[in-house]
Amino acid sequence: MNLINRIRQFRAIRPVYEEELNDRVRSIAVIMDGNGRWAKRRRLPVAAGHRAGTRALRRTVEASIDLGVESVCMYAFSTENWSRPPEEIEALMEIFVESIDKEMPELVRQGVRTRFVGRRDRAPTRLAAKITELEKATSGLDRLDLWIAYDYGGRADIVQAARRLVEECIDPLDIDENAIAARLYASEMPDPDLLIRTSGEERLSNFLLWQLAYTELVFLDVLWPDFGRRELSRALDEYARRRRRFGGR
């Protein structure tokens, strides 16, 4: 059975106890998709969907702590998202600031360390300051590592790593996978065991292209603002049923 069919049928498979999952899933990545459609269905502004999405992010991180996940990477804003209408981008930048002020303090209290992955030079001044402040404030926390992919693109990540190799005058014979991985935006971030994408879309959208080489993929129909502990548990259940071979037998 191919991967997509397995994903579509996983609801009918026998549940797996959460205790079984804690030893298997350490790192997850999430493409938070569906904020706009969620708002449209409710005849609300798109910004309302994005705000609901920030609450889903907090719920998911809290559920991840309970389920024994150690690292979570959230795709918040891609390099391609700059092509959206200016008014939506402006609202998004404000919502990012709001979410740091409103949603993150409780995660800080629970011991979540937050770091941002991607470019910083295009962030509005106020947001850039909030990002730096949050990273410094949580640098000593270690209950869960939260990575926020902001102004991030998987291809851009690999390109900037290649540029660093050239700038450092690395001998071509010394360039291997480890050399490239060490120069990615977040070289210390573990490769995800599991990628979850919401809203029913089934593509990577230029997210963590290097890091997802052997990651298991789960696509869910739920829109991101409706995502929570139940949906996360279902995705972890599906992961637990699979056998990762990493190219072997």
C-alpha positions as CSV (number, residue, x, y, z in Angstrom):
1,M,0.0,0.0,0.0
2,N,1.5,3.4,-0.9
3,L,2.0,6.2,1.6
4,I,-1.0,8.3,0.6
5,N,-3.4,5.4,0.9
6,R,-1.9,4.5,4.3
7,I,-2.4,8.1,5.4
8,R,-6.0,8.2,4.2
9,Q,-6.9,4.9,6.0
10,F,-5.1,5.4,9.3
11,R,-8.3,6.4,11.1
12,A,-9.6,2.9,10.8
13,I,-6.4,1.2,12.2
14,R,-6.3,0.1,15.8
15,P,-5.3,2.9,18.2
16,V,-1.9,2.9,19.8
17,Y,-1.4,3.9,23.5
18,E,0.3,7.2,24.0
19,E,2.8,5.5,26.3
20,E,4.1,3.6,23.3
21,L,4.7,6.8,21.4
22,N,7.0,8.6,23.9
23,D,9.9,6.3,23.1
24,R,9.5,6.7,19.3
25,V,8.7,10.3,18.4
26,R,11.2,12.9,19.6
27,S,11.1,15.5,17.0
28,I,8.1,16.8,14.8
29,A,7.6,19.5,12.2
30,V,4.3,21.1,11.4
31,I,3.1,22.9,8.3
32,M,0.3,25.0,9.8
33,D,-2.1,25.3,6.9
34,G,-5.7,26.4,6.6
35,N,-6.0,29.6,8.6
36,G,-7.5,31.5,5.6
37,R,-10.0,28.8,4.8
38,W,-11.0,28.5,8.5
39,A,-11.8,32.2,8.5
40,K,-13.6,32.2,5.2
41,R,-16.0,29.4,6.3
42,R,-16.9,31.5,9.3
43,R,-17.2,34.7,7.2
44,L,-14.4,36.3,9.3
45,P,-11.4,38.3,8.2
46,V,-8.3,36.3,7.3
47,A,-6.5,37.9,10.3
48,A,-9.0,36.1,12.6
49,G,-7.9,32.8,11.1
50,H,-4.3,33.7,11.8
51,R,-5.0,34.6,15.4
52,A,-6.9,31.4,15.9
53,G,-3.8,29.7,14.4
54,T,-1.6,31.1,17.1
55,R,-3.8,29.6,19.7
56,A,-3.6,26.3,18.0
57,L,0.2,26.6,18.0
58,R,0.2,27.0,21.8
59,R,-2.2,24.0,22.3
60,T,0.0,21.8,20.1
61,V,3.2,22.7,21.9
62,E,1.5,22.0,25.3
63,A,0.2,18.7,23.9
64,S,3.7,17.9,22.6
65,I,5.1,18.3,26.1
66,D,2.5,15.9,27.5
67,L,3.2,13.3,24.8
68,G,7.0,13.3,25.3
69,V,8.0,15.2,22.2
70,E,11.3,17.0,22.7
71,S,11.5,19.3,19.6
72,V,8.8,21.0,17.5
73,C,9.4,23.1,14.3
74,M,6.4,25.2,13.1
75,Y,6.3,26.6,9.6
76,A,4.9,30.1,10.4
77,F,5.9,32.3,7.4
78,S,7.7,31.2,4.2
79,T,9.9,33.2,1.9
80,E,7.0,32.9,-0.7
81,N,4.5,34.3,1.7
82,W,5.8,37.8,1.0
83,S,3.8,37.6,-2.3
84,R,0.5,37.8,-0.4
85,P,-1.5,41.0,-0.3
86,P,0.3,43.8,1.6
87,E,-2.6,44.2,4.0
88,E,-2.4,40.5,5.0
89,I,1.3,40.7,5.4
90,E,1.0,43.8,7.6
91,A,-1.6,42.0,9.7
92,L,0.5,38.9,10.0
93,M,3.5,40.9,11.3
94,E,1.3,42.4,14.0
95,I,-0.1,39.0,14.9
96,F,3.4,37.6,15.3
97,V,4.1,40.4,17.8
98,E,0.8,39.8,19.6
99,S,1.4,36.0,19.8
100,I,4.8,36.5,21.3
101,D,3.2,38.8,24.0
102,K,0.1,36.7,24.6
103,E,0.7,33.1,23.8
104,M,4.4,32.6,24.5
105,P,4.6,33.6,28.2
106,E,2.7,30.5,29.3
107,L,5.0,28.3,27.2
108,V,8.0,30.0,28.8
109,R,6.5,29.2,32.2
110,Q,6.3,25.6,31.1
111,G,10.0,25.5,30.2
112,V,9.8,25.9,26.4
113,R,12.9,27.3,24.6
114,T,12.0,29.2,21.5
115,R,14.3,29.8,18.5
116,F,13.6,31.3,15.1
117,V,14.8,29.6,11.8
118,G,15.2,31.7,8.6
119,R,16.1,35.2,7.6
120,R,15.9,38.1,10.1
121,D,16.8,41.0,7.8
122,R,13.3,41.5,6.4
123,A,11.4,41.4,9.7
124,P,9.8,44.7,10.9
125,T,11.9,46.4,13.6
126,R,9.4,45.7,16.4
127,L,9.0,42.1,15.5
128,A,12.8,41.6,15.2
129,A,13.2,43.0,18.7
130,K,10.6,40.7,20.1
131,I,12.2,37.7,18.4
132,T,15.6,38.5,19.9
133,E,14.0,39.2,23.3
134,L,12.2,35.8,23.3
135,E,15.2,33.9,22.3
136,K,17.4,35.4,25.0
137,A,14.7,35.0,27.7
138,T,14.3,31.2,26.9
139,S,17.9,30.3,26.2
140,G,18.3,28.5,29.5
141,L,15.1,26.4,29.2
142,D,15.1,22.8,28.1
143,R,11.7,21.1,28.6
144,L,10.9,21.4,24.9
145,D,12.7,23.1,21.9
146,L,10.3,25.1,19.8
147,W,11.6,26.3,16.4
148,I,9.6,28.9,14.5
149,A,10.4,28.9,10.8
150,Y,9.9,32.6,9.9
151,D,10.8,34.0,6.5
152,Y,12.1,30.5,5.8
153,G,12.5,28.5,2.6
154,G,14.1,25.1,2.3
155,R,16.0,25.9,-0.9
156,A,17.2,29.2,0.5
157,D,18.5,27.3,3.6
158,I,20.6,25.0,1.4
159,V,21.8,27.9,-0.8
160,Q,23.0,29.9,2.2
161,A,24.8,26.8,3.5
162,A,26.6,26.4,0.2
163,R,27.5,30.1,0.2
164,R,29.0,29.7,3.7
165,L,31.1,26.8,2.4
166,V,32.5,29.0,-0.4
167,E,33.1,31.9,2.0
168,E,35.0,29.7,4.4
169,C,37.1,28.3,1.5
170,I,36.3,24.7,2.3
171,D,38.2,22.2,0.2
172,P,35.7,20.5,-2.1
173,L,37.0,17.1,-0.9
174,D,36.0,18.0,2.6
175,I,32.4,18.8,1.7
176,D,30.0,16.0,2.8
177,E,26.5,15.9,4.3
178,N,27.8,16.8,7.7
179,A,29.6,19.9,6.3
180,I,26.4,21.1,4.7
181,A,24.2,20.2,7.7
182,A,26.5,22.2,10.0
183,R,25.9,25.4,8.0
184,L,22.1,25.3,7.8
185,Y,20.1,28.0,9.5
186,A,19.5,25.8,12.6
187,S,22.3,23.2,12.5
188,E,21.5,22.1,16.0
189,M,17.8,21.3,15.3
190,P,17.3,17.6,15.0
191,D,15.9,16.1,11.8
192,P,12.2,15.6,12.3
193,D,10.9,12.1,12.9
194,L,7.4,13.2,11.7
195,L,6.0,15.9,9.5
196,I,2.4,16.9,9.9
197,R,0.5,19.1,7.4
198,T,-3.0,20.2,8.1
199,S,-5.9,21.3,5.7
200,G,-5.7,18.3,3.4
201,E,-2.9,19.6,1.2
202,E,-0.2,17.0,0.4
203,R,3.0,18.7,-0.4
204,L,6.1,20.1,1.4
205,S,5.9,23.7,0.2
206,N,9.6,24.3,0.4
207,F,9.8,23.4,4.1
208,L,13.0,21.8,5.6
209,L,13.9,20.1,2.3
210,W,17.2,18.9,3.6
211,Q,16.0,17.8,7.0
212,L,13.0,15.9,5.8
213,A,15.0,13.3,3.8
214,Y,13.8,10.4,5.9
215,T,10.9,11.9,7.8
216,E,7.6,10.2,7.9
217,L,4.8,12.3,6.5
218,V,1.2,12.6,7.7
219,F,-1.4,14.7,6.0
220,L,-4.6,15.6,7.9
221,D,-7.9,17.2,6.6
222,V,-8.4,19.3,9.7
223,L,-7.7,23.1,9.3
224,W,-4.9,24.4,11.5
225,P,-7.0,26.5,13.9
226,D,-8.9,23.3,14.8
227,F,-5.8,21.3,15.5
228,G,-5.1,20.1,19.0
229,R,-4.1,17.2,21.2
230,R,-6.5,14.7,19.6
231,E,-5.2,15.4,16.1
232,L,-1.6,15.3,17.3
233,S,-2.2,12.0,19.0
234,R,-3.7,10.6,15.8
235,A,-0.6,11.6,13.8
236,L,1.7,10.1,16.4
237,D,-0.4,6.9,16.3
238,E,0.1,6.7,12.6
239,Y,3.8,7.2,13.0
240,A,4.0,4.5,15.6
241,R,2.6,1.9,13.1
242,R,5.3,2.5,10.5
243,R,8.7,1.0,10.2
244,R,11.5,3.4,9.3
245,R,14.2,1.7,7.2
246,F,16.4,4.7,6.2
247,G,17.1,3.0,2.9
248,G,17.7,-0.5,4.4
249,R,15.5,-3.6,4.6
